[in-house]
Amino acid sequence: MDIVLSGIRSTGNLHLGNYYGALRNFIKMQDENKCFFFIADIHSLTTHPDPKILHGNVRNVLVDYLAAGIDPEKSVIYVQSEVPEVAELYLYLNMHAYLGELSKTTSFKEKARKQPENVNAGLLTYPTLMAADILIHNADKVPVGKDQEQHLEMTRRFARRFNNFYGVEYFKEPVAYNFGQELIKIPGLDGSGKMGKSEGNAIYLADSPKDIEKKVKRALTDSGPTEPHSVKPDYIENLFTILRVVSAPDVVQHFEDKWNTCEIRYGDLKKQLAEDIIKVTAPIRDRILEIEKDEAYLHKVTTEGAEKARESAGKTVREVREIMGFKAF
């Protein structure tokens, strides 16, 4: 039985990118693997969130996890900050992570460009904290989106470096879990980049049908193709990418044909896309509305999850300390 680890930052409700990029895969794996699923509230500190909303964001993600199908009877669900062993391992791994490699990561360069007034050390060492999240349970597999492939490769590098430096074969080198398919990256509705809260281009699992219709209707388009079988601009290809994920193959083919014959009507495309997104998210939204009212259940899930996670994490930290030479007097 493989150990599988996945997590999402606590920046608010989950969106379609989260669901198709990792969450849906994780749900499928619960019956065949030992799964750890966490809410990365420490990671969110790199953007200095308002303390007044941090807990609410964690709660929203927890509710969405449960509503989407993560089962606490099958998987360990916990909040990152409630497992202090993660921070300790993060510290030890940072001793073997170097400025040159950290500063070259795509995510660091992108965030530094977007928030030049807040290029903090946590932002620089984000890959090391992600590695600690994974290695704290010595995970075999990690369901990740395409944008996280580089961070996973760095985790493998840190694990290999630790083993080589101390002459052990302790940490595994985790691999991406994608069911043999290409890793999915869900684009946003603004015509550029991935779907995300900070980009303001996301459709959330908790969105109402009316909200979804409004968001899709505002998606960037143009006057349409002027030549048959022409290449789609990125912002149009983004709509088709989402369509391929949520719609039936014959629906996708219909609009592909309309594009290739220069007969496409974006109003029809957006209407169909909104309808199909609503079909996917409606059952999840109904469960969200039910679960978010049950405070006792949410407390039970997080308390028991932290206990189980700390049992696994504590073992790892004790063994890592011994390998590194820390001994009690």
N, C-alpha and C positions, 0 to 999 in steps of 0.2 A: 504494500500500500504506500503510495507516494504522499509526501507532505507538500501541500499546495498553499501558497500565501498570496493574498491580494489585499489592496487597500486603496482608499480614495480620500483625498484631502477634504477636510471639513469646511468647505466654503459655501455650503448651502445644499439645496436639493440636488438630486442626481438628474442628469439629462440623458438624452438618447446616446450621446457619445460614450458616457459611462456604461450604459446598459449594453450596447453592442460591442464596445471595446473590451470589456472584461467581465462585467457582472453576469451576463447571460451564460458565459462559459463557466463561470464559477458555480452557478446554480446546478449546471449539469454534472459537475464533478463531485458533488457532495456525497453521492452514494458509493463512490468507488475510491475516494481518497480521504486522508486526514486533512481537513481544510481549516486554515486560519484566515479570518477576514477582519480587518481593522479599519478604524476611522482615524485618519492621519491629522489629528489636531495640532501636533507639534510642527509638522510640515507647514501648516497654514501660517505660522508665526513669521515666516520669511517675508510676508507682505503686511505684517503688523495689523492684524484685524482688530476691530473694536472689541474690547473685553465684554461689552454689553451684548454682543451678538455671537460670541464664540460658542457658548454652550448651546444656543438655539440652533446654530449651524450643525453642530455635532448631532443634536437631537433629530434634525431634519434628515440627515444622512442615514442615521440609524433606522428611522421609520421607513425610509425608502428601501434600504437593504432588506428589511423584513417583509415589506409589502411586495417586493420584486421576487421573493422566493428563497432568500437565505434562511435556512432553518437552524435555530440555535440548538436543536436536539441532535443535529448532524454535524454542525460546524461550530468552531469557536469564534464568536463575534466579540470584539473588545475595542475600547478606546485607547489609542496609542499612549496618551499621557498617563493612563492608569497602570501602565507596565513600565516602571522606572528602569528596569534592566535594559530596555531599548536604548535609553540615553547613555547608560554606562558603556554598552558595546559600541555605540556611536563614537564615544570618546576614544576608546581603544583603537578603533579602525582609523580614526583621523590621524593617529600617529604613523600610519602607513599609507596615507593618501597625500599626494603632492600637489603643490600649487599649480604647476604647469598643466597637469592633466585635468584638474578641476576647473580651471579657468577656460579650458578649451571646449567644454561641453556645450552643446547647442542650446540647451535650456538656460544655462547661466548667461550666455551671451545675449539671448533673446530677452530675458528678464532684466538684465543690466541695461539694455537699451530702452526698455519700456518704463523702468523705474530708476533712472540714474541717481535720484536723490536717496535711494534706499538700497544700495548694493552692499548688503550685510554679509557677515561671515556665514550665517545659516544658509543664505542663498548660494554661496560658493560651495559649501559642503553638503548641499542637498543630496547629491548622489551617495555620499557616505551614510547619511541618515537612512536613505532608502535601502542601502546595503544592510544596515543594521536591522531594519524591519524584516528583511528576508532571512538573513543569516541567524537571527536570534532564535529561529525555529529550525535552522538548517534545512530550509525548504528545497525540495527537488524541482518544483515547477512554479512558475509565476505567470498567470494570465495577464498580459500587458497589451496596451494599444501600441500602434506603430511608433508613436511619439516617445514611448518609454523604452524602446529597444536599446538605445545607447546607455541608459542608466542600468539596465539589466546586465549589459556586457561589462560595465564597470564593476558591478557586484561580483561577477565572475572573476574579474581581475583582482579585486580586493581579497576574495576568498583564496585564490591561487597564491597571491603574494604572501598572505598570512601563513599559509601552509608551508611555502618554500622558506620563509624567513625563520620559522621556528622548527623546521624539519619534521612536520607532522602531516597527516592526512586527515585533518579534522573537518574543515568546512567543505561541503559539497559545492559544485559549481552549477547553480540552478539554470534551468532552460525555460524558454518561453513556452507556454501552453496555449495552443491555438487550434487544437483538434485537426492538425494537418492542413489548415487553411491559412491563407495570407492574413496577417494581422490587420484588423479593421480600424480605420481612422475615419470617424464620422465628421464631415465638414460642417461649418456653421452656415447660417442663413445669410450672412453678410457678403458672401462671395470670396472670402479669404480665410486661410488657416483652419484650425480645428474648431470643433464646437466646444465652448467653454463659458463659464459664468463671467470671468473677467473680460472676455471679448464681447459680451452682451449679445451673443448670436445663438443662444441655446434654446432648445425645447425641453422642458423638464417633465419628468415622469408624473409630477403632481399638477401640471398645467391642465386647466379646464379645456373642454373642446373649443370654447369660444376664444380662449387665449391662443390655442394652437392655430386656429383658423387665421387670427389676426397676424400672428408671427409669420406664417407661411405666405400669407398674402403680401407682406412687406418685403419678402425675399427679393434680392437684386436680380433683375432680368434686363433684356434689351428689346430691340424691335424684331428679333428673330433672324434665322439664317437667310442668306440671299442666294446661296448656291447649294445644290443637293450634296449630301454626304460630306458636308464641311465639318471641320473640327470644332467642337464646342468650346467656348470660352470657359475659363475656370469656374466662374460664378454659375454658369449653366450646368456644367459637369457636376458641380456640388449638389444641385437639386436632383440630378439623375442618380448620383451616388446614394443619396438618402432613399430615393424611390426604389432602387434595387434591393435595399435592405428591408423596407417595410411593405412592399407591394408584391403582388403575384407576378410571375414571369411574363404572362400574357399582357398584363398592364404595362410593364416596362417596355415590352416589345412594341406595343401600340404607340407609345410616345417616341420611341426610337425611330419608328417608321415615319411618324409625323415630322420629326426633326429632319430626317434624311430627304424627305420630299418637300421641305420648306413649307409645310402646312401646319406646323405646331402652333397652338394657341396657349400661351402661358397661363391664362386664366383657367383653362381646363386642367392643365398640368398641376397647378397649385391646388385646385379644388380636390383633385384625386389624391394628391400627396397628403393634404391635410386630413382627408377622410381615413386614409390608411394609417397615418400616425395615430389618430384617435383610436382606431381599432386596437392597435398595439398597446397603447398606454391606458385605455379606459379601465381594464380589470385591475391594473396596478394602482391607479388613482383611487378606485373604490376601496381597496385594502388600506391605502394610506389614510384615508378619512376615518377608517375604523380603528387602526392601530394607534394613531396619534393621540387618541383620547385615553388610552390605557397606560397611565403612568406606572402602575404597579408592574405591569408586564415589561416595560422598558427598563425599569430598575433591576428586575430579576435577570434580564438578558445581559445587561452590562456588568452586573456584579459577578454573576457566574462566569461570564466570558473572561473577565480580568483574572479571576482565580485560576482558570485553566491555562490562560496565556502565561501567567507568571510562573506556573509550575514548569512549563516548558522553557521559558526564558531564563529562569533562575538556574536551571541545570546548565544551560549554555554558558552563562556568565561565569559560573563557578569553574567550569572546565577551561574556559578561555583564560581566566586569571591564573590558573595553575600552569597552563602552557606558557604564559608570558613570564612566569617566575614570581608572581605574588604569593607570599606564604605568610601564615600567621606566626607570631612569636609564641 
